[in-house]
Amino acid sequence: MAKPDDRSDNVEKLQDSIQDTIENFREGQDYLSEHADEISGGEKRQIEEKNERRLKAIEGQREEVKDEAAHQENS
């Protein structure tokens, strides 16, 4: 038997995920700043690309939070 769909804590989980992603983004930025003279162009590009993906993920997660909050309001 399948478990019922419990969405009661989805907003909280999404917000935690957003915070984690923001923290990872900042760590990437800090790493680039602190090690600018030590890292190769390829490594720098990889970190920059990863941070671009993180920003897109944050944007998507924030949209999900809005959707979940609206769903909870209407339930």
C-alpha positions as CSV (number, residue, x, y, z in Angstrom):
1,M,0.0,0.0,0.0
2,A,1.4,3.4,-1.0
3,K,2.0,6.1,1.6
4,P,-0.3,9.1,1.4
5,D,1.2,12.2,-0.2
6,D,2.4,14.3,2.8
7,R,3.3,17.7,1.6
8,S,3.1,19.4,5.0
9,D,6.9,19.9,5.3
10,N,7.8,20.5,1.7
11,V,8.3,24.2,2.1
12,E,10.6,23.7,5.0
13,K,12.6,21.1,3.1
14,L,12.8,23.3,0.1
15,Q,14.0,26.3,2.2
16,D,16.7,24.1,3.8
17,S,17.8,23.0,0.3
18,I,17.9,26.6,-0.8
19,Q,20.1,27.6,2.2
20,D,22.4,24.7,1.4
21,T,22.7,25.7,-2.2
22,I,23.4,29.3,-1.3
23,E,26.1,28.2,1.1
24,N,27.7,26.0,-1.6
25,F,27.5,29.0,-4.0
26,R,29.3,31.2,-1.5
27,E,31.9,28.6,-0.8
28,G,32.6,28.4,-4.5
29,Q,32.9,32.2,-4.8
30,D,35.2,32.3,-1.8
31,Y,37.4,29.6,-3.2
32,L,37.7,31.4,-6.5
33,S,38.7,34.6,-4.6
34,E,41.1,33.0,-2.2
35,H,42.8,30.8,-4.8
36,A,42.7,33.0,-7.9
37,D,46.4,32.7,-8.5
38,E,46.6,29.0,-7.8
39,I,43.8,27.4,-9.9
40,S,43.9,26.6,-13.5
41,G,41.6,28.2,-16.1
42,G,39.8,24.9,-16.4
43,E,39.1,24.6,-12.7
44,K,38.0,28.2,-12.5
45,R,35.6,27.6,-15.4
46,Q,34.2,24.5,-13.8
47,I,33.5,26.3,-10.5
48,E,31.9,29.2,-12.4
49,E,29.7,26.9,-14.4
50,K,28.7,25.0,-11.2
51,N,27.8,28.3,-9.5
52,E,25.7,29.3,-12.6
53,R,23.8,26.0,-12.2
54,R,23.4,26.6,-8.5
55,L,21.8,30.0,-9.1
56,K,19.3,28.5,-11.6
57,A,18.6,25.8,-9.0
58,I,17.9,28.4,-6.3
59,E,15.5,30.2,-8.7
60,G,13.7,27.0,-9.4
61,Q,13.5,26.0,-5.7
62,R,12.1,29.4,-4.9
63,E,9.3,28.9,-7.5
64,E,8.6,25.5,-5.9
65,V,8.3,27.2,-2.5
66,K,5.8,29.6,-3.9
67,D,3.8,26.7,-5.4
68,E,3.9,24.7,-2.3
69,A,2.8,27.7,-0.1
70,A,-0.1,28.4,-2.4
71,H,-1.1,24.7,-2.3
72,Q,-1.0,24.7,1.5
73,E,-3.1,27.9,1.6
74,N,-5.7,26.3,-0.7
75,S,-5.9,23.0,1.3
